[in-house]
Amino acid sequence: MTYNPFREQYNSTSNTQPTLTSTPIPSLFKPFKVSNTSINLKNHIAVSSMCSFAADNNHEIANLHHSRYKSFASQKPSIIMFEGTFINSNSIIDDKELGIWNDEQAFKIKEIVDEIHSFGCICFIQLFHGGRMAKGLNIVAPSSIPYDSNSIVPKELNLKEIAKIRFEYLEAAKRSINICGFDGIEIACCNGNLLHQFQSKITNHREDEYGKKTIESRIKLLCEIIDDLNNEFNSTNDNSIKVPISVKFSINDNIKRASGIHPIEEDIMKMLKILVYDKKISILNITSGKISPNSKLRYTLNRNSNIPAHIIFSSFLKKEFSNTNCLIGCSGALNMNIPKLNDYIEKNKLDIAFIGEGFLEDPNLIESMAIKLNYLLPP
Ligand SMILES: Cc1cc2nc3c(=O)[nH]c(=O)nc-3n(C[C@H](O)[C@H](O)[C@H](O)COP(=O)(O)O)c2cc1C
């Protein structure tokens, strides 16, 4: 079976339909702002990054992308997180994924971004490198450790090659902003991808400055990429942010169950503090697992199956980072109970609900969510 790092199953429950009223606005549908930016978000519902697996042979946009993103945008979510888009040809996990390593690819993506903007939606691109998950000829990773016994052994990256990848992230980001016109950039350090492989001790056995020895060294490449993006787009005198940066970060390898005393391991908490306090990212988008075949599914993380697993973490992080401008988002079965989701937003347990499969299953998801809250969406 082909490993798809993105898929995970969950059971959703459906609620019966109440009568609609137009008062008052539920917290989930209240507009808010991304601090220090000019970005106003319409509500707290975002489309989570989802590969369409529809790209053509040049890893460029196909018809399906147009119809899919138009369908998402017409529902007016706060943010559309564009699908994982690969920074070089060697980093691709699936033949049908999109690339942004040349201008032609970027100009085609621009057509989608223009369409999304025509509905008044904000859209970020997610930049991705598969590392040892890639299917290219020259598979690279922090260390020569294959995903499983059937996988190709990746080549350990040397310092020159790491510097090249760092440069390719910056070039991909420049195309994303200057050609495509995206409103922000999400760096994926999750789903077992290259940056996640550096971050996790399971996949990073290096002894050098990008190695396993310190917390800082494990996220050095991620931090350098963020620094490059901030230098390129956000070096203003007044602290304003022109291009907000989101990091989708795996905060638990899901190998063993959390202790329950402190939901986030010390190492990971230190990394998050670096990202939020030092690197001043605008969105911390929490996820977990998928670094190894031994990673359990996310819902094994908490004992209460009625609470989406990542809410435990986002609630904790909302308190921890309450004095910062960083918004906390997460994904994972958030649409299984809409009144509860509304409650999480109201009680400050989460800022942005990233929803994936729900948007694929229901072409009117946002309207369905409003109905469940007895709320009449404005025209
Ligand atoms: C078809 C599909 C493609 C996905 N592609 C990506 C991706 O490109 N990047 C990413 O970070 N996550 C990806 N994901 C994970 C989702 O963004 C999301 O985190 C996950 O599905 C959990 O949210 P959900 O339960 O609302 O679907 C994908 C998920 C699905 C179902």
Ligand as a Chemical Component Dictionary entry (heavy atoms), coordinates in Angstrom:
data_LIG
# 
_chem_comp.id                   LIG 
_chem_comp.type                 NON-POLYMER 
_chem_comp.pdbx_formal_charge   0 
_chem_comp.three_letter_code    LIG 
# 
loop_
_chem_comp_atom.comp_id 
_chem_comp_atom.atom_id 
_chem_comp_atom.alt_atom_id 
_chem_comp_atom.type_symbol 
_chem_comp_atom.charge 
_chem_comp_atom.model_Cartn_x 
_chem_comp_atom.model_Cartn_y 
_chem_comp_atom.model_Cartn_z 
_chem_comp_atom.pdbx_ordinal 
LIG C1  C1  C 0 -6.434  14.609 0.626 1  
LIG C2  C2  C 0 -5.624  15.268 1.710 2  
LIG C3  C3  C 0 -4.480  15.967 1.358 3  
LIG C4  C4  C 0 -3.708  16.593 2.335 4  
LIG N1  N1  N 0 -2.617  17.338 1.968 5  
LIG C5  C5  C 0 -1.915  18.013 2.906 6  
LIG C6  C6  C 0 -0.876  18.890 2.540 7  
LIG O1  O1  O 0 -0.572  19.124 1.375 8  
LIG N2  N2  N 0 -0.190  19.505 3.540 9  
LIG C7  C7  C 0 -0.504  19.333 4.857 10 
LIG O2  O2  O 0 0.136   19.913 5.732 11 
LIG N3  N3  N 0 -1.529  18.533 5.230 12 
LIG C8  C8  C 0 -2.238  17.903 4.291 13 
LIG N4  N4  N 0 -3.323  17.161 4.664 14 
LIG C9  C9  C 0 -3.700  17.126 6.090 15 
LIG C10 C10 C 0 -4.787  18.188 6.360 16 
LIG O3  O3  O 0 -4.306  19.495 6.118 17 
LIG C11 C11 C 0 -5.283  18.126 7.801 18 
LIG O4  O4  O 0 -4.235  18.492 8.670 19 
LIG C12 C12 C 0 -5.770  16.734 8.181 20 
LIG O5  O5  O 0 -6.553  16.168 7.140 21 
LIG C13 C13 C 0 -6.632  16.776 9.461 22 
LIG O6  O6  O 0 -7.733  17.646 9.322 23 
LIG P1  P1  P 0 -9.221  17.084 8.986 24 
LIG O7  O7  O 0 -9.531  16.023 9.990 25 
LIG O8  O8  O 0 -10.116 18.279 9.096 26 
LIG O9  O9  O 0 -9.178  16.519 7.589 27 
LIG C14 C14 C 0 -4.096  16.509 3.696 28 
LIG C15 C15 C 0 -5.261  15.800 4.034 29 
LIG C16 C16 C 0 -6.025  15.203 3.066 30 
LIG C17 C17 C 0 -7.270  14.500 3.462 31 
# 
loop_
_chem_comp_bond.comp_id 
_chem_comp_bond.atom_id_1 
_chem_comp_bond.atom_id_2 
_chem_comp_bond.value_order 
_chem_comp_bond.pdbx_ordinal 
LIG C1  C2  SING 1  
LIG C2  C3  SING 2  
LIG C2  C16 DOUB 3  
LIG C3  C4  DOUB 4  
LIG C4  N1  SING 5  
LIG C4  C14 SING 6  
LIG N1  C5  DOUB 7  
LIG C5  C6  SING 8  
LIG C5  C8  SING 9  
LIG C6  O1  DOUB 10 
LIG C6  N2  SING 11 
LIG N2  C7  SING 12 
LIG C7  O2  DOUB 13 
LIG C7  N3  SING 14 
LIG N3  C8  DOUB 15 
LIG C8  N4  SING 16 
LIG N4  C9  SING 17 
LIG N4  C14 SING 18 
LIG C9  C10 SING 19 
LIG C10 O3  SING 20 
LIG C10 C11 SING 21 
LIG C11 O4  SING 22 
LIG C11 C12 SING 23 
LIG C12 O5  SING 24 
LIG C12 C13 SING 25 
LIG C13 O6  SING 26 
LIG O6  P1  SING 27 
LIG P1  O7  DOUB 28 
LIG P1  O8  SING 29 
LIG P1  O9  SING 30 
LIG C14 C15 DOUB 31 
LIG C15 C16 SING 32 
LIG C16 C17 SING 33 
# 
